[in-house]
Amino acid sequence: MKKRAVFLGDPERIRNVYQPQLRQELETLADVYPEIVNKDRLQQHAPFLQTAEILFSTWGMPALTEEEIKRFLPNLRALFYAAGSVQNFAKPFLYNDVIVVSAWAANAVPVAEYTAAQIVLANKGFYQSALLCKERRQAAARHARAFPGNYNAKVGILGAGMIGKKVIELLKPYQLDIYVFDPYLPDAAAEQMQVKKAGLIELFSQCHTISNHLANLPATVGLVNKEHFSRMLPYATLINTGRGRQFVERDLIEALRAVPTRTAVLDVTYPEPVPEDSELLQLDNVILTPHIAGSNPVEAARMAEYVIDEFRRYLHEEALQYQVSLKMLETMA
């Protein structure tokens, strides 16, 4: 007998991620409730929910309390989340002994690909030289020549979680000197990855390009500040695809104003989007993008494929590859 399953969350996002052929595939594996349920309709769909053993979701997954889970989903055994971070909703499920699976590994792929590309461009002085090139070609050439290129350039990676590790892996074909700030990275793992562990001050003082992949935790809010930004090299580039709250924005702006040849490439900010009166919009050495590093609509299907594969392992009682534990939540994004 097939296990009863339901999609819970934002209907539009669920349809975008679990594309038609993938939903059809799921329907061969489980007895899937035909309607997508959101938090406001839990009571309306309670008769089926109380028999459901499996939840599928993605971005827009509602946060339920332990009591709500007990009330509406008393037979729930596993939640398969086709997206990245589960910090906002996972704990009550884990406290109720529900298995939580995340497609964080799939969501890490496009972010790492985007970041590796930005690092390679940054080491060539791409950003400001591209802005200068149309009007001041000689100045653009001088600016570009101040950069090391990708031969023995020093690159700093903040956070060696799933994304940070993938970035390092993608950069292997380049002859780069990679520094990593991650208090949780064992020395043996750093040696195996052929990277140098460093503190924030050393990393910001030495690296030509720095990329942020710190876990989104209370301890990392405002972690990177004036003490670090002020030590950036004159032609350094700072890339942020992590979280905007991890940087003290005012301190970053001051560092960029003090040395205009520094560059910030920000795919995330806090708040997001950038307010219309933000100084970030006024600085020529700030490149802003609208949170595009993660999975786009086509790439999002990869995350659904990951959780469907995990669901097959669950059905066959095999070891799960992307199960999340309470201990993991202490350090993961």
N, C-alpha and C positions, 0 to 999 in steps of 0.2 A: 504493500500500500504506500502510495506517495505521501511524503510529508507535506503538511499544509503550510503555505507560504504567503506572505503579503508584502506589498510595496508600501513603505511608510515615508512620507515626506512631501516635498514640493513636487506636484505632478509634472510641471514643465521640465524641471531639472531631471527628474527620473526618466522621462521619455527621451530627453537628449542624451543621457548617458547609457541607459539600457535601450539601445536602438532596436527596431522591430525584430531583426533576425536574432538578436541576443535574448529578447523576451520570449520569442518562440522556442529558443533552445532551453530556456529555463522551464518552460511549460512542459517539456518532455521529461524533466527531472523532478518536478514538484507539482503539487496541486495548488496553483497560483490563483489567488483571489483576483477576480477580473477588474476590480476598481483599485485606484491608488488612494490610500487613506492619508489624510493629514491630521494634525493634532486636534483640530476643531471638530473632527468627525469620528473621534474614537467611540463615543457612546453610540452613534448611529450604526457603526459596523461591529459593535461589541460581540454579537453572536459568533461571527467568524473569527474575530481576533482572539477570543478566549480558547479557540481550538488550534491557533497557529503555533507552529514550532519554530518557524524561520521568518526573519525579517530581512528584506533587502532595502537599501537606501543609498543615498549619495548626498552631495551638498544640499543643505536645507533640511537635514535630519533634525527633527524636533528633540529638544531636551525633555525627557520624562523623569519624573521623580520615582524613587523606589516604590512608593505606594501606587502610583499610576501603573507601573509595570506589573505589580502584583494584581491590580484590579482588572486591567484590560488585557494583559498578556500572561496569564498564569502558567501557561504551558510552553512559553518561549524558551528555546534552548540555544539559539544562535542568531547573531546579527551580522550580516555581511554588508559592509559599507564601501561602496565604489567611489571612494575619494580618499583624501589624505588624512589630515589630523582628526582625531576622535576626542580631543580634549574636552570639548564643550558638552558632550553627552554620554561618554562611555562609562563613567564610574557607577552610576546607579544600576546599569545593566550588569556590570561585573560584580557589584555587591549582591545582586540577585542570582549569581552563578550562571549568567548568560555568557556564552562564548562571543567575543567581539573580534571580528576580522576586518582589517582595513586594507585598502589597495594603495597604501602609502608608497609602496615600491613602484607601482605603475605611475602614480602622480609625480614621483621624483624624476622620472625619465625626461619629460619635456623641460622641467625646470633646470635640470643639470645640462641638457643640451643647449638651452638658451644661455645659461651662465658661461659654459665653456666657450661659446662663440663670442660672448662679450669680453671675456678675459683675453682671448687672442686678439681682438680688435683693440682693446685698451692698451695692450703692450706695444702696439704699433702707433699709438697716439691718434687713433681714428677720430675720436669724438670732436675735439675742438679744431683739429686740422680740417675736418669736413665742414665745419661751420665757417671757418676762415677762407676756405679755398675759393669760393665764388667771388669774393671781393678783395682779398689780400693774399694772393697766391704765394708770394715770397714769405710772408709771415706764416702761412700755413706750412710751408716746407720747413722753415726753421723750427716751428713747434713740433712737427713730427720727428725731426732729427734728434730731439731731446729724449726720446723714448728708447728703451733697450731692444724692442722687438721681442721675439719669442725664443731667444737663445740665451739660456742662463738667467732669464729674468726671474725676479723673486715675486712669488705670488702667495698671498695670505688667504687662507680659508678659515672662516669663523664657524666652527661647528662641523664635526665629522660624523654626522648622522647619515641617514640614507642618501640625502641629496648631496651633502658634502663629499661623501665617499664616491658617489657617482661622478661628480665633477672631477675629482682627482683621477679617477679611472679614465675619463675622456681626455684628460690633459696628458696622459702618459706618452703619446707620440711626440709631444713637444719636449724639448730639453729645458725644463723649468726647474727652479729651486723652490719647492713648495713648503711653506710654513703653515702650521695648523694650530689654532687655539681651540682646545676642547679638553676641559678638566677631566672628562670621563673617558678619554681615549687612552687605553693602556700603552705603555712604552713598546711592548712587543708588537702591538697592532700598528703603531706608527712606523716602526722599523720595517715591518712587512710591506706597508704601503709606500715606503721610501719617502717619507715626509719628515720634517723637523717639527717637533712640538715646541711651541713658543707661548709666552705670555702676550697679552694684548699690547703692552707698550713696545716690546721688542718687535712684534709683528708689524705694527703701524709705523715704526721707525725704519724698518728695513725693506718693506715690500713695495714694489712698483704698482701692483694691483691687488686689491683686497675685496673679497666677496663674502657676504653675510649669509650663513645658513644655520644660525643658532636656533635651538628649539624655542618654541613660543610658550615660555613659562613665566610666572611672576618674577622669578629671580633674574630673568634676562631683560626685563623692562628697564630702559635707560642705562643698560650695561655699558654701552659705548658712548663716550662723552668727550668733553673738551680735553681731558688728559690724553686721549688717544688721537682725536682729530688734529690737534695742534702739532702732533709729531709726524703727520703725513709728509712724505717726500714732496718736493716742489712740483713734480709732474706725476704725482700718484693719482690713480683712479680708484674710486670706491663704488662697488656694485652692491645693491641691496635687492634681493629677491625673497628675503625672509619675512620680516615684519617691521613696519615703520616704528613701532613703539620701542624697539630695541636700541634705536639711536636717539640721542637728545638732539632734536632738530635744530634748536637755537645754536648749540655748540657747533654743529656741522656747518650751518650757514656762516658763522663767524670764521671758521677755518677756510671756507671757500672764498669768502670775501678777502681774507688776509693774504691768500696766495691764489690769485685767479687762474694760475696754470694747473691747479688741482681740479679734478673733475669728479662729479657724483653722478652715477647712473642709477636712477631710482625707479624700480618697477613697483615698489610699495612705499607708502607713506603713512603717517598718522597725524590727523585723520586722513581717510581715503574716500573720495578723491581729494586732491589738494584744494584747500579753500582759495577763493579768488584773490584774497589779499595776501596770500603766502609769498614770502620773499623767494621761495624756490622758483616761482614763476618769473622772477625778475633777473635771475642769474644766468648768464650765458654758459657758465661752466656746470650747469645742472641739466642732465638729460632725463626727462620724465616719460615713462610709458604707463599705460593704463592697466597694470596688473596682467600682463600678457605671458609671463613666463610659464605659468601652469598649463594644464591641458586645455586646448581649444576644443570646439565641438566635435571634431573628427577624432582627435587624440583621446577624448574622454571615453570612447568606447573601449580603449585598452584597459581602463580601470574596471569596467564591467566584466571584461574577459577574465581578469585576474580573480575577481570574487566568484565567478561561475566555476573557474577551475578549483578554487578553494571549496566551493560547495560540493563539487564532485568528490574531493578528498574527504569531506565531512561525511558524505553518504557512504563512502567505502571504509569509513573509520580509519583513515590514514592520517599521518601527522600533518597538521596545518602549517603552512609556511609563513603566514602573515597574521597570526593570532596576536592580539594585544593583551597584555597583562597589566595589573595595577602597578607593578614594579616598573614596567616600561614607561608608563605615563609620567614617571618622575623626571625623565630625561628626554623623551621623544617630542617631536614638534606637535 
